[in-house]
Amino acid sequence: MRTKTDIGEKIIFVCVFLLFGTIFLQAQHTLSLDECIAIARKNSLVLRISATTIRSTHSAQDELKTTALPHLKLGAGALYAPWSKNFGYDPALSNGGQLAGQMILQQPLYDAGIRRLKSMQLDLELTRLSNERYANERDIIFGVKEAFIELLFAQEATSLQQSSAEQLAKYLDLVNRIYHGGNGSYTDVLKTGVQLASASIAVERAKESQDIAKLSLAQAMGIPADTSLIASGTHEHLSISTADSLSTIMSDSIFTNLDLQTAQIEIEKGLVEIELAQSERLPSILLNADAGLLSSFDNLHLPLDNRASMIGASIGISIEFPLLTWGTIDLRTEQRRLAIEVQRDQKELLRRSIVTERQKTLLQLRTALNRLDALKQNVHMAEDNYSLTKSKYAAGGSLALEVLSAQQLLVDTRTASLQTESDLCLLLAHLEQITTRQ
């Protein structure tokens, strides 16, 4: 008898050590979902790259505006063209060379609308980059939410397993008392001890999953690996807007999101490129003016009194008009038209894929909501069943194995309910990711 008692005490000691022997020496800090998202935004290199690219495009816009302004430059040069009776260029044309130092002014008068079209291109590119930045931010937020929800599930699952082990520890104490009172079997003590040991191992596994979830959340936030994170809140709090999310969903015919908006911008950019290609048929007009010093070497060879003035100014207009391009403009225009057809088909494929994914997510959401309602009722019934079976056992009207089965049923039902709540939150986050638009 003494040996059996020692075995029971050892089982209790080992289980209690497994449950409560882990001591966390590192300081833990609690973060809400909003705090995690703010940290991820701050540390995101992708968002930093997007912001830099947008600034660069703004700079390109400013550069384009300067092309409409007159450009002033300084030109200087010397050209020597020797000639003699038997060698050299025609002196009437070369004048022995030239010496020049001029201020040159160039002002575009007409560019066939190319500057306006390029400005439209940059405006569309800025809109595309802005959409891309929102899409990057959307994906970062989803990644943080996904990791945060998984950590919440791991925390609550750990708490659930610990609660289960504590229930079994209390029940083991009851079984021991009944056994020592002579009304029970030592087999009941062993069965309960084995199940308690299994529950303790489940606690350790849950803690391991919790640490892994913490590392995933730290990675999503862009911070060093940290197992001291604690996610604040509950799944119920995160899914409180489920009904509103489902009631405000737009129909498929008018549905759009960031990805579809970006695809439409690419099509609009292609239409502008067609206009740019067609504008190459039109002339360009440029005003040229200069002032300064210009003289020929023949003039410099003359005596000072006979030299012509070297200081002067000139003004003129130059026009360029393409006459023969061998069909280059037509071919370039056709290439852009074909590219737009491809982009339109790609957009339609993307729309179909997104709409289907959205419908699947909505279906899963509604199913998860119904399943969660049923599981919550099952949890209440499983709790009542466990309490009733345990009371019957204490009164001698039930077997210990029935109590253990009722306790396991309660743990499984609670776990299923918790998993469904977690799935519901993940589906909501995914739906938000799909439907986000600027």
C-alpha positions in Angstrom: 0.0 0.0 0.0 2.8 2.4 0.8 4.3 1.7 -2.6 1.1 2.6 -4.4 0.8 5.8 -2.4 4.4 6.8 -3.3 3.6 6.2 -7.0 0.6 8.5 -6.8 2.5 11.2 -5.0 5.3 11.0 -7.6 2.9 11.3 -10.4 1.4 14.4 -8.8 4.9 15.9 -8.2 6.0 15.3 -11.8 2.8 16.9 -13.2 2.9 19.9 -11.0 6.6 20.4 -11.9 5.8 20.3 -15.6 2.9 22.7 -15.2 4.4 25.3 -13.0 8.2 24.7 -13.0 8.9 27.0 -16.0 10.1 30.4 -14.8 10.3 33.3 -17.3 13.3 35.4 -16.4 13.0 37.8 -19.3 10.7 40.8 -19.0 7.6 40.4 -21.0 5.7 43.3 -22.7 2.2 43.4 -23.9 1.2 44.9 -27.3 -2.1 45.6 -28.9 -2.9 44.9 -32.5 -2.7 48.7 -33.3 0.7 49.0 -31.6 2.0 46.0 -33.6 0.8 47.5 -36.9 2.4 50.9 -36.0 5.7 49.2 -35.3 5.5 47.3 -38.6 4.8 50.4 -40.6 7.7 52.2 -39.0 10.2 49.4 -39.6 9.0 48.4 -43.1 11.7 48.8 -45.8 9.1 48.2 -48.5 7.1 51.3 -47.4 10.3 53.3 -47.2 11.2 52.3 -50.8 7.7 53.2 -51.9 8.0 56.6 -50.3 11.4 57.3 -51.9 10.1 56.2 -55.4 7.1 58.6 -55.0 9.5 61.5 -54.1 11.6 60.6 -57.2 8.5 60.8 -59.4 7.6 64.2 -57.9 11.1 65.3 -58.8 10.5 64.1 -62.4 7.4 66.2 -62.6 9.3 69.3 -61.5 11.9 68.5 -64.1 9.3 68.2 -66.8 7.9 71.6 -65.9 11.3 73.2 -66.5 11.3 72.1 -70.1 8.6 74.6 -70.8 10.8 77.5 -69.7 13.5 79.2 -71.8 16.9 77.7 -71.5 19.9 79.9 -71.5 23.4 78.6 -72.1 26.9 80.0 -72.8 28.6 78.8 -76.0 32.2 79.4 -76.9 34.5 77.9 -79.5 37.2 78.4 -82.1 37.4 76.8 -85.5 40.5 77.2 -87.7 40.2 76.3 -91.4 43.5 77.2 -93.2 43.3 77.6 -97.0 45.6 78.3 -99.8 45.6 78.2 -103.5 46.1 74.4 -103.6 44.5 73.3 -100.3 41.6 74.2 -98.0 37.9 74.8 -97.9 36.3 77.5 -100.1 37.3 80.7 -98.3 34.0 82.2 -99.1 32.4 79.5 -96.9 35.0 78.9 -94.3 36.3 82.4 -93.8 39.4 80.8 -92.4 37.5 79.6 -89.4 35.4 81.2 -86.7 35.8 82.5 -83.2 32.6 82.6 -81.1 31.5 83.4 -77.6 27.7 83.7 -77.3 24.8 83.5 -74.9 22.2 81.2 -76.5 18.5 81.3 -75.6 16.1 78.5 -76.6 12.4 78.6 -76.0 10.1 75.8 -77.1 7.0 77.2 -78.8 5.1 74.1 -79.8 5.9 70.5 -79.0 2.9 68.7 -80.4 1.5 68.2 -76.9 4.3 65.9 -75.9 5.0 67.7 -72.6 1.3 67.6 -71.7 1.1 63.8 -72.4 4.3 63.2 -70.5 2.8 65.1 -67.6 -0.3 62.9 -67.8 2.0 59.9 -67.7 3.7 61.1 -64.6 0.4 61.8 -62.9 -0.8 58.3 -63.7 2.5 56.9 -62.5 2.1 58.8 -59.2 -1.4 57.3 -58.8 0.0 53.9 -59.5 2.8 54.3 -57.0 0.4 55.6 -54.4 -1.8 52.5 -55.0 1.2 50.3 -54.8 2.2 51.9 -51.5 -1.3 51.3 -50.2 -1.2 47.7 -51.4 2.2 47.2 -49.7 0.8 48.7 -46.5 -2.3 46.5 -46.8 -0.2 43.3 -47.1 1.9 44.4 -44.2 -1.1 45.0 -42.0 -2.6 41.6 -43.1 0.7 39.9 -42.2 0.8 41.5 -38.8 -2.9 40.6 -38.2 -2.3 37.0 -39.2 0.6 36.6 -36.9 -1.2 38.5 -34.1 -4.3 36.3 -34.4 -2.1 33.1 -34.4 -0.4 34.4 -31.3 -3.7 35.1 -29.6 -4.8 31.5 -30.5 -1.6 30.1 -29.1 -1.9 32.1 -25.9 -5.5 31.0 -25.4 -4.8 27.4 -26.4 -2.0 27.4 -23.8 -4.3 28.8 -21.2 -6.9 26.2 -22.1 -4.4 23.4 -21.8 -3.2 24.7 -18.5 -6.8 24.9 -17.2 -7.4 21.4 -18.4 -4.3 20.2 -16.5 -5.4 22.0 -13.4 -8.8 20.3 -13.7 -7.2 17.0 -13.9 -4.9 17.7 -11.0 -7.9 18.6 -8.8 -9.7 15.5 -10.1 -6.6 13.4 -9.3 -6.7 14.7 -5.8 -10.4 13.7 -5.6 -9.6 10.2 -6.9 -6.8 9.8 -4.4 -9.1 10.8 -1.5 -11.7 8.3 -2.7 -9.1 5.6 -3.1 -7.6 6.2 0.4 -11.1 6.2 1.8 -11.5 2.7 0.5 -14.2 3.4 -2.1 -12.1 3.6 -5.2 -9.6 1.6 -7.3 -5.9 2.3 -7.7 -6.5 1.8 -11.4 -8.5 5.1 -11.4 -5.5 6.8 -9.8 -3.1 5.5 -12.5 -5.5 6.4 -15.4 -6.0 9.9 -14.1 -2.3 10.3 -13.5 -1.5 9.3 -17.0 -4.1 11.7 -18.5 -2.7 14.5 -16.3 0.8 13.7 -17.5 -0.5 13.8 -21.1 -2.2 17.1 -20.4 1.1 18.5 -19.0 2.9 17.5 -22.2 0.2 19.2 -24.2 0.9 22.4 -22.1 4.5 22.3 -23.1 3.6 21.8 -26.7 1.2 24.7 -26.5 4.0 26.9 -25.0 6.3 25.9 -27.9 3.6 26.9 -30.4 3.2 30.1 -28.5 6.9 30.9 -28.7 6.9 30.2 -32.5 3.9 32.5 -32.9 5.8 35.2 -31.0 8.8 34.9 -33.4 6.4 35.1 -36.4 4.8 38.3 -35.0 8.3 39.8 -34.4 9.3 39.0 -37.9 6.0 40.6 -39.3 6.8 43.8 -37.3 10.3 43.9 -38.5 11.9 43.6 -35.1 14.5 41.2 -33.8 13.3 37.7 -32.7 11.5 38.1 -29.4 9.7 35.4 -27.3 8.7 37.9 -24.6 5.8 39.4 -26.6 2.3 39.1 -25.4 -0.7 39.9 -27.6 -3.5 41.7 -25.8 -7.1 41.3 -26.6 -9.3 38.3 -27.5 -10.6 36.8 -30.7 -14.1 37.9 -29.8 -12.9 41.5 -29.7 -11.2 41.2 -33.1 -14.3 39.7 -34.7 -16.8 42.1 -33.3 -17.3 43.8 -36.6 -18.2 40.6 -38.5 -21.8 41.5 -39.0 -21.0 45.0 -40.3 -18.4 43.6 -42.6 -20.8 41.1 -44.1 -23.7 43.6 -44.4 -21.7 46.3 -46.3 -20.2 44.1 -49.0 -20.7 45.5 -52.5 -22.1 43.4 -55.4 -19.7 41.7 -57.8 -20.7 44.0 -60.7 -19.3 47.1 -59.0 -16.6 45.4 -56.9 -13.1 46.9 -57.2 -9.9 46.9 -55.1 -6.4 48.2 -55.1 -5.1 45.6 -57.5 -7.9 46.2 -60.0 -7.4 50.0 -59.7 -3.7 49.6 -60.4 -4.5 47.4 -63.5 -6.8 50.1 -64.8 -4.1 52.8 -64.3 -1.7 50.6 -66.5 -4.3 50.6 -69.2 -4.7 54.4 -69.0 -0.9 54.8 -69.2 -1.0 52.7 -72.4 -3.6 55.0 -73.9 -1.4 58.0 -73.2 1.6 56.2 -74.8 -0.6 55.8 -78.0 -1.2 59.5 -78.1 2.5 60.1 -77.6 3.4 57.9 -80.5 0.8 59.6 -82.7 2.1 63.1 -81.7 5.4 62.2 -83.4 3.6 63.0 -86.7 3.2 66.7 -85.7 5.8 69.4 -86.1 7.8 70.9 -83.3 8.7 74.6 -83.3 11.6 76.2 -81.4 12.6 79.8 -80.9 16.4 80.3 -81.0 18.2 83.6 -80.0 21.8 84.4 -79.3 23.9 87.4 -78.4 27.7 87.8 -78.1 30.8 87.7 -80.1 31.1 86.0 -83.5 33.8 86.6 -86.1 35.8 84.9 -88.8 39.5 84.5 -88.9 39.6 86.4 -92.2 38.0 89.3 -90.4 40.6 89.1 -87.7 43.4 89.2 -90.3 42.2 92.6 -91.5 43.6 95.8 -90.1 41.7 97.0 -87.1 40.1 99.9 -88.9 38.8 97.6 -91.6 37.4 94.9 -89.4 33.7 94.3 -89.2 32.0 94.4 -85.8 32.2 91.1 -83.8 29.5 91.8 -81.3 25.9 91.2 -82.3 22.7 89.1 -81.9 20.4 86.9 -84.0 17.0 85.4 -83.6 15.2 82.7 -85.6 12.6 80.0 -85.5 13.3 76.4 -86.4 10.6 73.9 -87.4 11.0 70.1 -87.6 8.4 68.0 -89.4 8.8 64.3 -90.0 8.2 63.4 -93.7 9.4 59.8 -94.1 9.6 57.4 -91.1 9.2 54.1 -92.9 6.1 53.3 -90.9 7.9 53.5 -87.5 5.2 55.6 -85.9 2.4 53.3 -87.1 4.3 50.2 -85.9 4.9 51.8 -82.5 1.3 52.8 -82.2 0.2 49.3 -83.1 2.5 47.8 -80.5 0.9 49.9 -77.8 -2.6 49.0 -78.9 -1.8 45.3 -78.7 -0.2 45.9 -75.3 -3.4 47.5 -74.1 -5.5 44.6 -75.3 -3.2 42.2 -73.3 -3.5 44.5 -70.2 -7.3 44.5 -70.5 -7.5 40.8 -70.7 -5.1 40.5 -67.7 -7.3 42.8 -65.7 -10.3 40.7 -66.5 -8.5 37.6 -65.4 -7.4 39.3 -62.2 -11.0 40.6 -61.6 -12.4 37.0 -62.0 -9.8 35.6 -59.6 -10.3 38.3 -56.9 -14.1 38.1 -57.1 -14.0 34.3 -56.8 -11.6 34.5 -53.8 -13.9 37.1 -52.3 -17.0 34.8 -52.7 -15.1 31.9 -51.2 -14.1 34.0 -48.2 -17.6 35.3 -47.6 -18.9 31.7 -47.8 -16.3 30.5 -45.3 -17.2 33.5 -43.0 -20.9 32.6 -42.9 -20.1 29.0 -42.3 -17.7 29.8 -39.6 -20.2 32.1 -37.9 -22.8 29.3 -37.9 -20.3 26.7 -36.7 -19.1 29.0 -33.9 -22.7 29.5 -32.6 -23.1 25.7 -32.5 -19.8 25.2 -30.8 -20.5 27.7 -28.1 -23.7 25.8 -27.2 -21.7 22.6 -27.2 -19.1 24.1 -24.8 -21.9 24.8 -22.3 -23.3 21.3 -22.6 -19.8 19.8 -22.3 -19.2 21.8 -19.1 -22.5 20.6 -17.6 -21.7 17.1 -18.7 -18.3 17.2 -17.0 -19.6 18.7 -13.8 -22.5 16.2 -13.7 -20.2 13.1 -14.4 -17.7 14.3 -11.8 -20.4 14.7 -9.2 -21.8 11.2 -10.0 -18.3 9.8 -9.6 -17.9 11.4 -6.2 -21.2 9.8 -5.2 -20.2 6.5 -6.6 -22.6 6.5 -9.5 -20.1 6.9 -12.3 -16.7 5.4 -13.4 -13.5 7.4 -13.4 -13.1 6.6 -17.1 -16.4 8.4 -17.8 -15.1 11.5 -16.0 -11.9 11.4 -18.0 -13.9 11.1 -21.2 -16.1 14.0 -20.2 -13.1 16.1 -19.4 -11.4 15.3 -22.7 -14.7 16.1 -24.5 -14.8 19.4 -22.8 -11.2 20.2 -23.8 -11.8 19.2 -27.4 -15.0 21.2 -27.7 -13.3 24.3 -26.2 -10.4 23.9 -28.5 -12.7 23.6 -31.6 -14.5 26.7 -30.5 -11.2 28.6 -30.0 -9.9 27.4 -33.4 -13.2 28.5 -35.1 -12.9 32.0 -33.5 -9.3 32.2 -34.8 -10.3 31.1 -38.3 -13.1 33.7 -38.2 -10.7 36.5 -37.4 -8.2 35.3 -40.1 -11.1 35.2 -42.7 -12.1 38.8 -41.7 -8.5 40.0 -42.1 -8.3 38.2 -45.5 -11.6 39.8 -46.6 -10.3 43.2 -45.6 -7.2 42.6 -47.6 -9.2 41.6 -50.7 -11.6 44.5 -50.5 -9.2 47.3 -49.7 -9.2 50.2 -52.1 -7.9 53.7 -52.2 
